[in-house]
Amino acid sequence: MKFSYYLNPQPNNDNNRNFINELLLQVVLAEKLQFSDVWLTEHHFTGYNVYSDPIILASAITQRAPLLNIGFSVNVAPFHHPIRFVTQMNLLDQLTQGKITVGIGPGNSADEFNGYGLNVKDRHDIMHEFIKIALQAWEAKEGFEYSGKYYNGKVQGRIIPTSIQKPFPKIAIASTTPERLEWIGSNGWSILLGPQSPEVVASRIKYFMDGMTKANLSENKKLIAWNNTSVLRQIYVTQNSKNWETEINQEIHNYIVKSSLANTGEGDLPKSHYETRKQAYIEGGWLIAGTPEQVYEKLVPFAEMGLANLLCWFNFGGMNHKKVSDSMELFSKHIMPELSKIKLKKGIIEKITSKKIILNKGLQRIP
């Protein structure tokens, strides 16, 4: 298992300059603590993210922490033009010496789509057309036309620069439905998994692996796809075994309010809704917090699955820099070495997915 620093801070005031300075310091610390990657995301307008543009931030990170791989979880495809996007990713691949993973997703926030004058209901159709044209652009040697419902154009000459990775940088897709998980696997791409229980994570991995098997991918392509398959967790590590929730009570509150506004457009939560979201957040596995021993125990199931990449989200809810950096250092010192010792339990995914798992479409039995 490798450990990546996931960067999605929610500012708790209007001092954006301070938050951006601190997040860059945290990226440098992540490199020092031997995290392998930094992963960036894209959110706009609601205060759910302080930097909004992950591509520009990624270019700054290449100069501050050059040893880190850079991944995107995710770039929201409908907010980009595929030709410009390919050009930007190629340049980043050059700046990182071939160490980027291009994460792509459809987005889901109606407020964000409204800000760009787009209909959120079109997001999946736009993303599929976007990916088709991006692949065409990466694979074309010189001069090509592209035509679709959302994008049309003609490239004279070629896209400059080219990527270092051939024929294009590694790709990862965020999705949850069985059909799309199989589609991702069949293309030899990686999947990006949100904060769900080990059982749900295993079920999604099973569909992903089924897609690779049905497509008869080579073992090398399967390995590349698996090595960037990632699961996300918010993490807070402290030496205080009894009062960790009190330590970050304000950050938990900030995060619940900001995430509700970003995901549902509901900024002023009724008390009952707030308490429901808080309970699900703390008890449902989204946040893993406590002493090093407590955090380690909750992450063991993912290591036993052989999951390749843990996206560690330390900075959330307006958390101050000292709390973030202290948590990162405790995680690096006490948890990373122990999780790295855990060996894959063969057959564990098949064992877990023989049970009934709740997925997007309800109660399903995984074959």
HELIX and SHEET records of a PDB file:
HELIX    1   1 ASN A   16  LYS A   32  1                                  17    
HELIX    2   2 PRO A   54  ARG A   64  1                                  11    
HELIX    3   3 ALA A   77  PHE A   79  5                                   3    
HELIX    4   4 PRO A   82  LEU A   95  1                                  14    
HELIX    5   5 ALA A  110  GLY A  115  1                                   6    
HELIX    6   6 VAL A  120  ASP A  122  5                                   3    
HELIX    7   7 ARG A  123  GLU A  139  1                                  17    
HELIX    8   8 PRO A  178  SER A  186  1                                   9    
HELIX    9   9 PRO A  198  LYS A  214  1                                  17    
HELIX   10  10 GLU A  219  ASN A  227  1                                   9    
HELIX   11  11 TRP A  244  GLU A  247  1                                   4    
HELIX   12  12 ASN A  249  THR A  264  1                                  16    
HELIX   13  13 LYS A  271  GLU A  283  1                                  13    
HELIX   14  14 PRO A  292  GLU A  304  1                                  13    
HELIX   15  15 HIS A  321  LEU A  330  1                                  10    
HELIX   16  16 PHE A  331  ILE A  335  3                                   5    
HELIX   17  17 MET A  336  SER A  340  1                                   5    
HELIX   18  18 ILE A  348  ILE A  352  1                                   5    
SHEET    1   A 9 ASN A  75  VAL A  76  0                                        
SHEET    2   A 9 ILE A 100  GLY A 105  1                                        
SHEET    3   A 9 ASN A  69  PHE A  72  1                                        
SHEET    4   A 9 ASP A  37  LEU A  40  1                                        
SHEET    5   A 9 LYS A   2  LEU A   7  1                                        
SHEET    6   A 9 ASN A 309  TRP A 313  1                                        
SHEET    7   A 9 SER A 230  VAL A 237  1                                        
SHEET    8   A 9 SER A 190  LEU A 193  1                                        
SHEET    9   A 9 LYS A 170  ALA A 174  1                                        
SHEET    1   B 8 ASN A  75  VAL A  76  0                                        
SHEET    2   B 8 ILE A 100  GLY A 105  1                                        
SHEET    3   B 8 ASN A  69  PHE A  72  1                                        
SHEET    4   B 8 ASP A  37  LEU A  40  1                                        
SHEET    5   B 8 LYS A   2  LEU A   7  1                                        
SHEET    6   B 8 ASN A 309  TRP A 313  1                                        
SHEET    7   B 8 SER A 230  VAL A 237  1                                        
SHEET    8   B 8 LEU A 287  GLY A 290  1                                        
SHEET    1   C 2 PHE A 144  SER A 147  0                                        
SHEET    2   C 2 ASN A 152  VAL A 155 -1                                        
SHEET    1   D 2 LYS A 356  LEU A 359  0                                        
SHEET    2   D 2 GLY A 362  ARG A 365 -1                                        
END                                                                             
